Amino acid sequence: MLFNSLAFLLFFPVVTILYWVLPQRWRNAMLLIASYYFYMCWKPEYALLIFFSTLTTWLCGIKIGEGTSRRLWLTACLAINLAILFTFKYIGFAADAISDGLQWLGAGMRVPHLDVLLPVGISFYTFQALGYTIDVYRGTIKPERSLPTYALFVAFFPQLVAGPIERARNLLPQFHSRHTFDGGNVIEGLKLMVWGYFMKLCVAENVASYVDAVYNNLDYHNGTSVWMATFFFTFQIFCDFGGYSLIAIGAAKCMGFTLMHNFNHPYLSTSMREFWHRWHISLSSWFGEYVYIPLGGSRCREAKHQRNLLATMTLSGLWHGANWTFVLWGMAHGLLLCCLSLKKRFLPWLSLGAGLAGRCLSIVITFFTAMMCWVFFRANSIGDAITAFRKMFTDRGLMYNGEGKPALLMALILIAVLMAKEVKDELGWHRLDVMHNANRGVAAAGTAMMVIVILLCGNFAGGQFIYFQF
């Protein structure tokens, strides 16, 4: 079930109303049933897969908590769940890679290709469940004894298929808490959802057709068009995933749950290191907590530190998809972070300055760097990425107009509106008393106007969210 579907617009209010009218003891059971129904609307039989992952991590968590053979149970849990993830997501990629390697060696063999449908959200709920097991092993949380409660933690529908990747220490206790209805929370949650829908329907979907037209037919477009498509994709990926995250956070908030923020104005970052503290926060912090730090983090020799950065970011790229383009995207970010680490250590005096001009220039450079990296992410193959870069720097010409100049202009206006709000929130203007308390009707009118903008400018014919494929 997609957030941008009529089915969800009927499903969500029914579930929210049921949650608040039911007695406390029945609420979690209702949410669990609703969450599995939400997931089964896509492909019912794959609900067995998420239940199996839930059952194995829950049982291993119980065994680890008992204190006997803890390392063995953790290893078994990681092996089983990562094997499932590999089978459904990476086995075709691995088979192709081995076949290509054998052909390069002259063997002329092809490894059989297992063609399976990738379960929606498998990377998200697998990482969330494994994070719980690792936390139990580390002793930072106690094992959850109730299977239904733990199953709801894994399958909670707002963040089930595309995050945020929640930590057990944050979300699990909320299922044991008594929630009382708060109209303020509901209003705040609905506001977040409205802005999320604006990002998805008005920005991401309106630029998607231009991006697809160019990147799926690179041979027929010049460098000017590729530049515009790359610029548009920079906002498409942010608004698509950032919009989903806001809808998820807002939906949970309407029922009294608090999910972690996933984006914090990433395109206003002054360095790529800061970018990764603001972009897909739940994933970057997951890799930091469960991969980067266990490898040694930065508390080691510089060479090992560089290795840790590069390995973590490469794995992050591979997490996004079974394609060499994602691997290169992750490696590119890893190399950039390595360069920043070396600069900080050996050239600490090299800076653009701390003033407003220096900060603005740093933001522009970081935005441009991130935009260049997105070429790898969006390209259909490494060959397409090379073609895109070649055209961007050698092939000039008239820009492709897409669906026409008015549509192109509207997309740029919507992006400008988005960035204006990003800047406003970054500067904290929304917290000023003179604006916040002067007239609450202004805020209500603004939300109503945003709904009108969505109805007028939103593209309701778009498909699923980009991160569903991960």
C-alpha positions as CSV (number, residue, x, y, z in Angstrom):
1,M,0.0,0.0,0.0
2,L,1.5,3.3,-1.1
3,F,1.2,6.5,1.1
4,N,0.2,8.4,-2.1
5,S,-2.7,6.1,-2.8
6,L,-6.5,6.4,-2.2
7,A,-6.3,3.1,-0.3
8,F,-4.0,4.6,2.3
9,L,-6.0,7.8,2.6
10,L,-8.9,5.5,3.6
11,F,-6.8,3.1,5.7
12,F,-4.9,5.6,7.8
13,P,-7.9,7.5,9.4
14,V,-9.7,4.3,10.1
15,V,-6.7,2.8,11.9
16,T,-6.1,6.1,13.8
17,I,-9.7,6.3,14.9
18,L,-9.7,2.7,16.0
19,Y,-6.5,3.2,17.9
20,W,-8.0,6.0,20.0
21,V,-11.5,4.5,20.6
22,L,-10.3,1.0,21.5
23,P,-9.3,0.1,25.1
24,Q,-5.6,0.3,25.8
25,R,-5.2,-3.5,26.0
26,W,-6.4,-4.0,22.4
27,R,-4.5,-1.2,20.7
28,N,-1.3,-3.0,20.0
29,A,-3.1,-6.0,18.7
30,M,-5.1,-3.8,16.3
31,L,-1.9,-2.0,15.1
32,L,-0.2,-5.4,14.5
33,I,-3.1,-6.7,12.4
34,A,-3.3,-3.3,10.5
35,S,0.5,-3.3,9.9
36,Y,0.5,-6.9,8.5
37,Y,-2.6,-6.0,6.3
38,F,-0.7,-2.9,5.1
39,Y,2.3,-5.0,4.1
40,M,0.2,-7.8,2.6
41,C,-1.6,-5.4,0.3
42,W,1.6,-5.6,-1.8
43,K,2.3,-9.4,-1.9
44,P,0.6,-11.4,0.8
45,E,3.0,-14.4,0.9
46,Y,5.9,-12.2,1.7
47,A,4.3,-11.5,5.1
48,L,5.7,-15.0,6.0
49,L,9.2,-13.6,5.3
50,I,8.9,-10.7,7.7
51,F,7.3,-13.0,10.3
52,F,10.2,-15.4,10.0
53,S,12.7,-12.6,10.4
54,T,10.7,-11.4,13.4
55,L,10.6,-14.8,15.0
56,T,14.3,-15.6,14.5
57,T,15.5,-12.3,15.9
58,W,13.1,-12.5,18.8
59,L,14.1,-16.0,19.8
60,C,17.8,-15.2,19.4
61,G,17.3,-12.1,21.6
62,I,15.7,-14.2,24.3
63,K,18.5,-16.8,24.2
64,I,21.2,-14.0,24.2
65,G,19.4,-12.5,27.2
66,E,19.6,-15.8,29.1
67,G,23.4,-15.4,29.0
68,T,24.5,-18.8,27.5
69,S,26.3,-19.1,24.2
70,R,25.5,-15.4,23.5
71,R,28.0,-15.1,20.7
72,L,26.8,-18.3,19.0
73,W,23.1,-17.0,19.1
74,L,24.2,-13.6,17.8
75,T,26.2,-15.2,15.0
76,A,23.3,-17.5,14.1
77,C,20.9,-14.6,14.0
78,L,23.1,-12.5,11.8
79,A,23.8,-15.4,9.5
80,I,20.2,-16.4,9.0
81,N,18.8,-12.9,8.4
82,L,21.7,-11.7,6.2
83,A,21.4,-14.9,4.2
84,I,17.7,-14.1,3.6
85,L,18.6,-10.6,2.6
86,F,21.4,-11.8,0.3
87,T,19.1,-14.4,-1.4
88,F,16.4,-12.0,-2.2
89,K,18.4,-8.9,-3.0
90,Y,21.9,-9.8,-4.0
91,I,22.1,-13.3,-5.4
92,G,21.4,-12.2,-8.9
93,F,24.0,-9.5,-8.6
94,A,26.6,-12.0,-7.2
95,A,25.8,-14.5,-10.0
96,D,26.4,-11.8,-12.7
97,A,29.6,-10.6,-11.0
98,I,31.0,-14.2,-10.8
99,S,29.9,-14.9,-14.4
100,D,31.7,-11.7,-15.6
101,G,34.8,-12.6,-13.6
102,L,34.9,-16.1,-15.2
103,Q,34.5,-14.7,-18.7
104,W,37.3,-12.2,-18.0
105,L,39.5,-15.2,-17.0
106,G,38.5,-16.9,-20.2
107,A,36.3,-19.6,-18.6
108,G,33.3,-18.8,-20.7
109,M,30.8,-20.0,-18.0
110,R,27.6,-18.4,-16.8
111,V,26.4,-18.9,-13.2
112,P,22.7,-19.7,-13.1
113,H,20.7,-16.6,-12.3
114,L,17.9,-17.0,-9.6
115,D,15.2,-14.5,-10.5
116,V,13.2,-13.6,-7.4
117,L,11.0,-10.6,-6.6
118,L,12.6,-8.3,-4.1
119,P,10.4,-8.0,-1.0
120,V,9.4,-4.4,-0.3
121,G,11.3,-2.9,2.6
122,I,13.4,-6.0,3.3
123,S,16.6,-4.0,3.9
124,F,14.8,-1.7,6.3
125,Y,13.0,-4.2,8.6
126,T,16.1,-6.6,8.5
127,F,18.4,-3.9,9.7
128,Q,15.9,-2.8,12.3
129,A,15.5,-6.3,13.7
130,L,19.3,-7.0,13.6
131,G,19.9,-3.7,15.4
132,Y,17.6,-4.9,18.2
133,T,19.5,-8.3,18.5
134,I,22.9,-6.5,18.6
135,D,21.7,-4.1,21.3
136,V,20.5,-7.1,23.4
137,Y,23.9,-8.7,22.9
138,R,25.6,-5.5,24.0
139,G,23.4,-5.2,27.0
140,T,22.0,-1.8,26.1
141,I,18.4,-3.1,26.2
142,K,16.7,-6.1,27.7
143,P,15.1,-8.7,25.4
144,E,11.4,-8.2,24.7
145,R,9.5,-11.1,26.1
146,S,6.3,-10.5,24.3
147,L,6.3,-11.8,20.7
148,P,3.3,-9.7,19.6
149,T,4.9,-6.5,20.9
150,Y,8.2,-7.3,19.3
151,A,6.4,-8.2,16.0
152,L,4.7,-4.7,16.1
153,F,8.1,-3.1,16.6
154,V,9.4,-4.8,13.4
155,A,6.2,-4.3,11.3
156,F,4.8,-0.9,12.6
157,F,3.2,0.2,9.3
158,P,4.3,3.9,9.2
159,Q,8.0,3.0,8.9
160,L,7.8,-0.6,7.8
161,V,8.8,-0.4,4.1
162,A,11.0,2.7,3.9
163,G,12.0,3.7,7.4
164,P,13.1,5.5,9.4
165,I,15.1,2.5,10.7
166,E,14.1,2.7,14.3
167,R,16.2,1.7,17.3
168,A,14.6,-0.7,19.8
169,R,15.5,1.6,22.7
170,N,13.4,4.3,21.2
171,L,10.3,2.6,19.7
172,L,9.8,-0.6,21.8
173,P,9.1,1.2,25.1
174,Q,6.5,3.3,23.4
175,F,4.4,0.1,22.8
176,H,4.4,-0.4,26.5
177,S,3.4,3.1,27.3
178,R,-0.2,4.3,27.9
179,H,-1.0,6.9,25.2
180,T,-3.7,9.5,25.8
181,F,-5.3,11.5,23.0
182,D,-3.6,14.8,22.3
183,G,-5.2,17.1,19.7
184,G,-2.0,19.1,19.4
185,N,0.0,15.9,18.4
186,V,-2.6,15.0,15.8
187,I,-2.5,18.5,14.3
188,E,1.3,18.5,14.3
189,G,1.3,15.0,12.7
190,L,-1.1,16.1,10.0
191,K,1.0,19.2,9.2
192,L,4.1,16.9,8.8
193,M,2.1,14.7,6.5
194,V,0.9,17.6,4.4
195,W,4.4,18.9,3.9
196,G,5.6,15.3,3.1
197,Y,2.8,15.0,0.5
198,F,3.9,18.4,-1.0
199,M,7.5,17.2,-1.3
200,K,6.4,13.9,-2.9
201,L,3.5,14.9,-5.1
202,C,4.4,18.5,-6.1
203,V,8.2,18.3,-6.3
204,A,9.5,14.7,-6.7
205,E,6.7,13.6,-9.1
206,N,6.8,16.7,-11.2
207,V,10.5,16.5,-11.9
208,A,10.6,12.7,-12.2
209,S,9.3,12.7,-15.8
210,Y,12.1,15.0,-16.9
211,V,14.8,13.0,-15.1
212,D,13.5,9.7,-16.5
213,A,13.3,11.1,-20.0
214,V,16.9,12.2,-20.0
215,Y,18.6,9.4,-17.9
216,N,16.8,6.6,-19.7
217,N,17.8,8.0,-23.1
218,L,21.2,9.6,-22.5
219,D,22.4,9.1,-26.1
220,Y,19.7,11.4,-27.4
221,H,20.3,14.3,-25.0
222,N,23.1,16.8,-24.7
223,G,25.1,18.0,-21.7
224,T,22.8,20.9,-20.9
225,S,19.9,18.6,-20.5
226,V,21.9,16.1,-18.4
227,W,22.9,19.0,-16.1
228,M,19.2,19.9,-15.6
229,A,18.2,16.3,-15.1
230,T,20.9,15.8,-12.5
231,F,19.8,19.0,-10.7
232,F,16.2,17.8,-10.8
233,F,17.2,14.4,-9.5
234,T,19.0,15.9,-6.6
235,F,15.7,17.3,-5.5
236,Q,13.6,14.3,-6.6
237,I,15.5,11.8,-4.4
238,F,15.4,14.2,-1.4
239,C,11.7,15.0,-1.8
240,D,10.7,11.5,-2.6
241,F,12.4,9.9,0.4
242,G,12.2,13.0,2.7
243,G,8.5,13.2,1.9
244,Y,8.0,9.6,2.8
245,S,9.8,10.0,6.1
246,L,7.7,13.0,7.0
247,I,4.5,11.2,6.2
248,A,5.7,8.2,8.3
249,I,6.7,10.4,11.2
250,G,3.4,12.4,11.0
251,A,1.3,9.3,10.8
252,A,3.0,7.8,13.9
253,K,2.6,11.1,15.7
254,C,-1.2,11.1,15.1
255,M,-1.3,7.9,17.2
256,G,1.1,9.2,19.9
257,F,4.3,7.6,18.7
258,T,7.6,9.5,18.1
259,L,9.8,8.3,15.3
260,M,13.4,9.6,14.8
261,H,13.9,12.3,12.2
262,N,15.5,11.1,9.0
263,F,16.5,14.4,7.4
264,N,17.8,17.7,8.7
265,H,18.1,20.1,5.8
266,P,20.9,18.1,4.1
267,Y,21.3,20.5,1.2
268,L,22.3,23.2,3.6
269,S,25.3,21.2,4.8
270,T,28.7,22.9,4.7
271,S,30.7,19.6,4.2
272,M,30.1,16.1,3.0
273,R,30.7,14.9,6.6
274,E,27.9,17.2,7.8
275,F,25.8,16.0,4.9
276,W,25.9,12.5,6.2
277,H,24.8,13.7,9.6
278,R,21.8,15.3,8.0
279,W,20.9,12.8,5.2
280,H,19.1,9.5,5.9
281,I,20.0,9.9,9.5
282,S,18.5,6.6,10.6
283,L,20.7,4.6,8.1
284,S,23.9,6.6,8.5
285,S,23.7,6.4,12.3
286,W,22.9,2.6,12.0
287,F,26.1,2.1,9.9
288,G,28.0,4.3,12.3
289,E,26.8,2.4,15.4
290,Y,26.9,-1.2,14.1
291,V,29.7,-1.1,11.4
292,Y,32.0,1.9,11.6
293,I,32.6,1.9,15.4
294,P,33.0,-1.9,15.6
295,L,35.6,-1.6,12.9
296,G,37.6,0.8,15.0
297,G,36.0,4.1,14.0
298,S,38.4,7.0,14.2
299,R,40.2,5.8,17.4
300,C,43.0,4.1,15.5
301,R,45.8,4.7,13.2
302,E,45.0,7.0,10.3
303,A,45.3,4.3,7.7
304,K,42.8,2.1,9.5
305,H,40.5,5.1,10.0
306,Q,40.5,5.7,6.2
307,R,39.8,2.0,5.7
308,N,36.9,2.1,8.1
309,L,35.4,5.2,6.4
310,L,35.7,3.7,2.9
311,A,34.4,0.2,4.0
312,T,31.4,1.7,5.8
313,M,30.4,4.0,2.9
314,T,30.9,1.2,0.3
315,L,28.6,-1.1,2.3
316,S,26.1,1.8,2.6
317,G,26.1,2.1,-1.2
318,L,25.6,-1.7,-1.6
319,W,22.7,-1.6,0.9
320,H,20.9,0.7,-1.5
321,G,20.9,-1.8,-4.3
322,A,22.4,-4.7,-6.1
323,N,24.2,-2.7,-8.8
324,W,27.7,-1.5,-9.3
325,T,26.4,2.1,-9.7
326,F,25.4,2.0,-6.0
327,V,28.7,0.6,-5.0
328,L,30.5,3.4,-6.8
329,W,28.2,5.9,-5.3
330,G,29.1,4.7,-1.8
331,M,32.8,4.5,-2.6
332,A,32.7,8.1,-4.0
333,H,31.3,9.3,-0.7
334,G,33.8,7.2,1.2
335,L,36.7,8.8,-0.7
336,L,35.3,12.3,-0.1
337,L,35.0,11.6,3.6
338,C,38.6,10.2,3.6
339,C,39.8,13.4,1.9
340,L,38.0,15.5,4.5
341,S,39.6,13.5,7.3
342,L,43.1,13.9,5.9
343,K,42.5,17.6,5.4
344,K,41.4,18.0,9.0
345,R,44.5,16.3,10.2
346,F,47.2,17.7,7.9
347,L,45.7,20.9,6.6
348,P,43.6,22.3,9.4
349,W,44.3,25.8,8.4
350,L,42.7,25.3,4.9
351,S,39.2,26.8,5.2
352,L,36.7,29.0,3.3
353,G,36.2,31.1,6.5
354,A,33.6,31.1,9.2
355,G,31.7,34.2,8.0
356,L,28.4,34.2,6.1
357,A,30.2,34.3,2.7
358,G,32.4,31.4,3.6
359,R,29.4,29.4,4.9
360,C,27.4,30.1,1.8
361,L,30.3,29.1,-0.5
362,S,30.7,25.9,1.5
363,I,27.0,25.1,1.1
364,V,27.2,25.6,-2.6
365,I,30.3,23.4,-3.0
366,T,28.8,20.6,-0.8
367,F,25.6,20.8,-2.8
368,F,27.5,20.6,-6.1
369,T,29.5,17.6,-4.8
370,A,26.5,15.7,-3.7
371,M,24.8,16.5,-7.0
372,M,27.7,15.0,-8.9
373,C,27.6,11.9,-6.8
374,W,23.9,11.4,-7.5
375,V,24.9,10.7,-11.1
376,F,26.1,7.3,-10.0
377,F,22.9,6.7,-8.0
378,R,20.5,7.5,-10.8
379,A,22.4,6.1,-13.8
380,N,21.1,2.7,-15.0
381,S,24.7,1.4,-15.4
382,I,28.3,2.4,-15.0
383,G,28.4,3.0,-18.8
384,D,25.5,5.4,-18.5
385,A,27.2,7.2,-15.6
386,I,30.3,7.7,-17.7
387,T,28.2,8.9,-20.6
388,A,26.4,11.4,-18.4
389,F,29.7,12.8,-17.0
390,R,31.2,13.0,-20.5
391,K,28.2,14.9,-21.9
392,M,28.0,17.2,-18.9
393,F,31.5,18.5,-19.5
394,T,31.8,18.3,-23.3
395,D,28.4,18.4,-25.1
396,R,26.6,21.7,-25.1
397,G,23.4,22.6,-26.8
398,L,19.8,23.6,-26.3
399,M,18.2,22.2,-23.2
400,Y,15.4,19.7,-23.5
401,N,12.1,21.2,-22.5
402,G,10.4,18.1,-21.2
403,E,6.7,18.6,-21.1
404,G,7.1,22.3,-22.1
405,K,8.5,25.5,-20.6
406,P,5.5,26.1,-18.3
407,A,6.0,22.7,-16.6
408,L,9.7,23.3,-16.4
409,L,9.1,26.7,-14.8
410,M,6.6,25.3,-12.3
411,A,9.1,22.7,-11.2
412,L,11.7,25.3,-10.6
413,I,9.2,27.4,-8.6
414,L,8.2,24.4,-6.5
415,I,11.9,23.7,-5.8
416,A,12.3,27.4,-4.8
417,V,9.4,27.1,-2.3
418,L,10.9,23.9,-0.9
419,M,14.3,25.5,-0.4
420,A,12.8,28.7,1.1
421,K,11.1,26.6,3.8
422,E,14.3,24.6,4.3
423,V,16.3,27.8,4.9
424,K,13.5,29.2,7.2
425,D,13.5,26.1,9.3
426,E,17.3,25.9,9.4
427,L,17.5,29.5,10.6
428,G,14.9,28.8,13.2
429,W,12.5,31.5,12.1
430,H,9.5,29.2,12.7
431,R,10.4,29.4,16.5
432,L,10.2,33.2,16.7
433,D,7.4,34.1,19.2
434,V,6.3,37.0,17.1
435,M,5.5,34.6,14.3
436,H,4.4,31.6,16.3
437,N,2.1,33.2,18.8
438,A,0.8,36.3,16.9
439,N,-2.0,34.4,15.2
440,R,-2.4,30.7,15.1
441,G,-4.9,31.2,12.3
442,V,-2.0,32.1,10.1
443,A,-0.5,28.7,10.5
444,A,-3.8,27.0,9.8
445,A,-4.3,29.2,6.7
446,G,-0.8,28.3,5.6
447,T,-1.5,24.5,6.0
448,A,-4.8,24.9,4.1
449,M,-3.0,26.8,1.3
450,M,-0.5,24.0,1.1
451,V,-3.3,21.5,0.7
452,I,-4.7,23.6,-2.2
453,V,-1.2,23.7,-3.8
454,I,-1.0,19.9,-3.6
455,L,-4.4,19.5,-5.2
456,L,-3.5,22.0,-8.0
457,C,0.1,21.1,-8.6
458,G,0.4,17.6,-7.3
459,N,1.1,14.8,-9.8
460,F,-1.2,11.9,-8.6
461,A,-0.3,9.6,-11.5
462,G,3.2,8.8,-10.1
463,G,4.4,5.5,-9.0
464,Q,5.9,4.1,-5.8
465,F,8.5,5.8,-3.6
466,I,12.1,5.4,-4.8
467,Y,13.3,3.8,-1.6
468,F,10.7,1.0,-1.8
469,Q,13.1,-0.8,-4.1
470,F,15.7,-1.0,-1.2
